[in-house]
Amino acid sequence: MADGNDAMNRSLRDRIAGGGSAAFGALDRYSDIDLTFLVDDEVPFEQLYAPLENALNAVSPITVSQPVTLGRYYKVKDGGEFLFIDIVFLRAGEPDHYLDVERHGHVIPLFDKGDWLRPRPLDEKALGARRDKRFRELQNWFPASQSFVRKVILRGSRSSSRRLRSGSSLGFHP
């Protein structure tokens, strides 16, 4: 098996882009570093994160790493209170490369040999269908999910409130 650096070098396609607040022209002292890499479909993500984490550690030690749905957040020792580094690897074969300007802003090309970073025109009908589907899901789930918050409040338990905060966006802060 190849080492992580070889896997990273071979699998990177022709695109590395910045996003987040920079993509919306809203950089400020609270902004994160948001990087998106387009990679080959067959390379395991773990082989890509390892050399990236080595590089981050060489700049400043990683103090926290949190996997999220599409990537990982990193906090580094010398990054200050608010800086997170948000890394996302997207597969070249996936249909969505997060280029829709309305949702992700104007990505900042850092490296784009293959002209991958052209925003696509907005498909209003498809967007409306996705929005309606998600709205229906939330109409059903949100009222039911409030029982989690209510139970913590009724229990008055600090232990439960910490668990809720770590796993939910609706935290109870005593």
Backbone hydrogen bonds, N-H to C=O, Kabsch-Sander energy under -0.5 kcal/mol:
donor,donor_aa,acceptor,acceptor_aa,energy
7,A,3,D,-2.2
8,M,4,G,-2.7
9,N,5,N,-2.8
10,R,6,D,-2.7
11,S,7,A,-2.3
12,L,8,M,-1.9
13,R,38,L,-3.1
16,I,111,F,-2.6
17,A,36,T,-2.5
18,G,108,I,-2.9
19,G,34,D,-1.8
22,A,19,G,-1.1
23,A,20,G,-0.7
24,F,20,G,-0.7
24,F,21,S,-0.7
25,G,22,A,-1.4
26,A,21,S,-3.0
31,S,28,D,-1.8
33,I,84,F,-2.5
34,D,32,D,-0.6
35,L,33,I,-0.6
35,L,86,D,-3.0
36,T,17,A,-2.8
37,F,88,V,-2.8
38,L,15,R,-1.8
39,V,37,F,-0.6
39,V,90,L,-3.0
40,D,11,S,-1.7
43,V,40,D,-0.5
47,Q,44,P,-1.1
48,L,44,P,-0.6
48,L,45,F,-1.5
49,Y,45,F,-2.4
50,A,46,E,-1.7
52,L,48,L,-1.2
53,E,49,Y,-3.0
54,N,50,A,-2.1
55,A,51,P,-2.3
56,L,52,L,-2.5
57,N,53,E,-2.7
58,A,54,N,-1.6
59,V,55,A,-1.2
59,V,56,L,-0.7
60,S,56,L,-3.0
63,T,75,K,-3.0
64,V,75,K,-1.5
66,Q,73,Y,-2.6
68,V,71,G,-2.9
71,G,68,V,-0.6
72,R,87,I,-2.3
73,Y,66,Q,-2.5
74,Y,85,I,-2.1
75,K,64,V,-2.5
77,K,61,P,-3.2
79,G,76,V,-1.9
80,G,77,K,-0.5
83,L,79,G,-0.7
85,I,74,Y,-2.8
86,D,33,I,-3.3
86,D,84,F,-0.6
87,I,72,R,-2.8
87,I,85,I,-0.6
88,V,35,L,-2.1
89,F,70,L,-0.7
90,L,37,F,-3.2
90,L,88,V,-0.5
92,A,39,V,-2.7
94,E,91,R,-1.3
97,H,95,P,-0.6
101,V,99,L,-0.6
103,R,100,D,-0.9
104,H,100,D,-2.9
105,G,101,V,-2.0
106,H,23,A,-3.0
107,V,105,G,-0.9
108,I,18,G,-2.8
110,L,16,I,-2.6
111,F,16,I,-1.7
113,K,14,D,-0.9
114,G,14,D,-0.8
115,D,112,D,-0.8
118,R,115,D,-0.6
124,E,122,L,-1.1
127,L,123,D,-2.7
128,G,124,E,-2.5
129,A,125,K,-2.1
130,R,126,A,-2.5
131,R,127,L,-2.7
132,D,128,G,-2.6
133,K,129,A,-2.3
134,R,130,R,-2.5
135,F,131,R,-2.4
136,R,132,D,-2.3
137,E,133,K,-2.2
138,L,134,R,-2.6
139,Q,135,F,-2.5
140,N,136,R,-1.5
141,W,137,E,-2.6
142,F,138,L,-2.3
144,A,140,N,-0.8
145,S,141,W,-2.9
146,Q,142,F,-1.1
146,Q,143,P,-0.5
147,S,144,A,-1.5
148,F,145,S,-1.5
149,V,145,S,-0.7
150,R,146,Q,-2.7
151,K,147,S,-2.6
152,V,148,F,-1.7
153,I,149,V,-2.3
154,L,150,R,-2.9
155,R,151,K,-2.4
156,G,152,V,-1.8
157,S,152,V,-0.8
158,R,156,G,-0.6
161,S,157,S,-1.9
162,R,158,R,-2.2
163,R,159,S,-1.9
164,L,160,S,-2.5
165,R,161,S,-2.5
166,S,162,R,-2.0
167,G,163,R,-1.1
167,G,164,L,-0.6
168,S,164,L,-1.1
171,G,169,S,-0.8
173,H,171,G,-0.6
